[in-house]
Amino acid sequence: MQDIQRGRNFMKADFGRRSNGPSDQQRGVPYPPLQKEAGDGEILALPSVDQEVISRSDFFTVVEERQSRRKYSDSPLSLAELSFLLYCTQGVKQEIRRGYATKRTVPSAGARHPFETYLAVNHVESLKSGLYRYLPLSHQLLSLGAVDDLPHRLTEANLGQRFVGDAACVFIWSCIPYRAEWRYGSHAHKNMLLDAGHICQNLYLAVEAISAGTCAIGAYDQELMDELLALDGEDEFVVYLAPVGKP
Ligand SMILES: Cc1cc2nc3c(=O)[nH]c(=O)nc-3n(C[C@H](O)[C@H](O)[C@H](O)COP(=O)(O)O)c2cc1C
């Protein structure tokens, strides 16, 4: 019962209560980076975003036809399609005051955008199978290397949901909570999960527009997913994911 109560309280807005003291932003602590450092991996260019990949452009049809799709063929996604999907979900339209905030294709409370997008790639034209991280500020991909038996690892980490392991590509969103905590302190957490919902909804619509399929995934093993991406599970951890494939 205590767990239920804690869960319900987490869903409520608590901005009226300023019991958690000033946030780091209010205390004058410099703002955190907008994106995780690229590190040593190979950086790959993505094609510029091109609306040519859209096969269904009628907005009402896209909204009405949107559904969770769990059956994918072996057909690969093209790099142009991947570029479009990444832009629709986390693409940067404007950087505000060099490194302070970004305006993107999705909304985020306080424009904090506290997420990183990882890709587990099985079948994407001209990409080797393996893990990648999107670099939204430059619209590039960072290669994180191959993983032995990636489809099996994905299926296992998603509680046996085989369509996740079989997908052409899996979008995996991690959260770096401090990006929002810096401004909102303990009020940040509810909003970060709301933010994640917007990202996945844009993926649903963008995927539908290119006649592919996706399915939001909330049922996964936290430790296995964090381990797959080598995340510490404290300052960065997986919050949501979605496989994408051609029907
Ligand atoms: C937050 C969230 C988590 C979900 N997690 C899963 C999941 O782990 N596995 C799955 O098969 N579907 C999952 N779904 C998809 C829902 O089952 C699906 O949206 C629902 O059945 C309605 O179907 P529709 O999306 O086709 O309208 C999830 C959806 C949401 C929004």
The ligand as an SDF file (V2000), in Angstrom:
LIG
                    3D

 31 33  0  0  0  0  0  0  0  0999 V2000
    4.1130    3.6370  -21.7330 C   0  0  0  0  0  0  0  0  0  0  0  0
    3.7840    2.4690  -22.6270 C   0  0  0  0  0  0  0  0  0  0  0  0
    4.3840    1.2390  -22.4060 C   0  0  0  0  0  0  0  0  0  0  0  0
    4.0980    0.1550  -23.2410 C   0  0  0  0  0  0  0  0  0  0  0  0
    4.7810   -1.0100  -23.0650 N   0  0  0  0  0  0  0  0  0  0  0  0
    4.5500   -2.0440  -23.9100 C   0  0  0  0  0  0  0  0  0  0  0  0
    5.3120   -3.2360  -23.7970 C   0  0  0  0  0  0  0  0  0  0  0  0
    6.2070   -3.3850  -22.9800 O   0  0  0  0  0  0  0  0  0  0  0  0
    5.0300   -4.2280  -24.6910 N   0  0  0  0  0  0  0  0  0  0  0  0
    4.0670   -4.1210  -25.6550 C   0  0  0  0  0  0  0  0  0  0  0  0
    3.8730   -5.0690  -26.4140 O   0  0  0  0  0  0  0  0  0  0  0  0
    3.3490   -2.9820  -25.7900 N   0  0  0  0  0  0  0  0  0  0  0  0
    3.5680   -1.9480  -24.9580 C   0  0  0  0  0  0  0  0  0  0  0  0
    2.9000   -0.7600  -25.1270 N   0  0  0  0  0  0  0  0  0  0  0  0
    1.9220   -0.6290  -26.2230 C   0  0  0  0  0  0  0  0  0  0  0  0
    0.4890   -0.6930  -25.7110 C   0  0  0  0  0  0  0  0  0  0  0  0
    0.1850   -2.0270  -25.3710 O   0  0  0  0  0  0  0  0  0  0  0  0
   -0.4600   -0.1600  -26.7960 C   0  0  0  0  0  0  0  0  0  0  0  0
   -0.2250    1.2110  -26.9870 O   0  0  0  0  0  0  0  0  0  0  0  0
   -1.9130   -0.3800  -26.4210 C   0  0  0  0  0  0  0  0  0  0  0  0
   -2.2530   -1.7600  -26.4170 O   0  0  0  0  0  0  0  0  0  0  0  0
   -2.8490    0.3540  -27.3690 C   0  0  0  0  0  0  0  0  0  0  0  0
   -2.6620   -0.0970  -28.7070 O   0  0  0  0  0  0  0  0  0  0  0  0
   -2.2760    0.9090  -29.8850 P   0  0  0  0  0  0  0  0  0  0  0  0
   -0.9610    1.5540  -29.5490 O   0  0  0  0  0  0  0  0  0  0  0  0
   -2.1960    0.0210  -31.0980 O   0  0  0  0  0  0  0  0  0  0  0  0
   -3.3580    1.9230  -29.9830 O   0  0  0  0  0  0  0  0  0  0  0  0
    3.1580    0.3060  -24.2990 C   0  0  0  0  0  0  0  0  0  0  0  0
    2.5690    1.5590  -24.5130 C   0  0  0  0  0  0  0  0  0  0  0  0
    2.8720    2.6190  -23.7110 C   0  0  0  0  0  0  0  0  0  0  0  0
    2.2680    3.9780  -24.0170 C   0  0  0  0  0  0  0  0  0  0  0  0
  1  2  1  0
  2  3  1  0
  2 30  2  0
  3  4  2  0
  4  5  1  0
  4 28  1  0
  5  6  2  0
  6  7  1  0
  6 13  1  0
  7  8  2  0
  7  9  1  0
  9 10  1  0
 10 11  2  0
 10 12  1  0
 12 13  2  0
 13 14  1  0
 14 15  1  0
 14 28  1  0
 15 16  1  0
 16 17  1  0
 16 18  1  0
 18 19  1  0
 18 20  1  0
 20 21  1  0
 20 22  1  0
 22 23  1  0
 23 24  1  0
 24 25  2  0
 24 26  1  0
 24 27  1  0
 28 29  2  0
 29 30  1  0
 30 31  1  0
M  END
$$$$
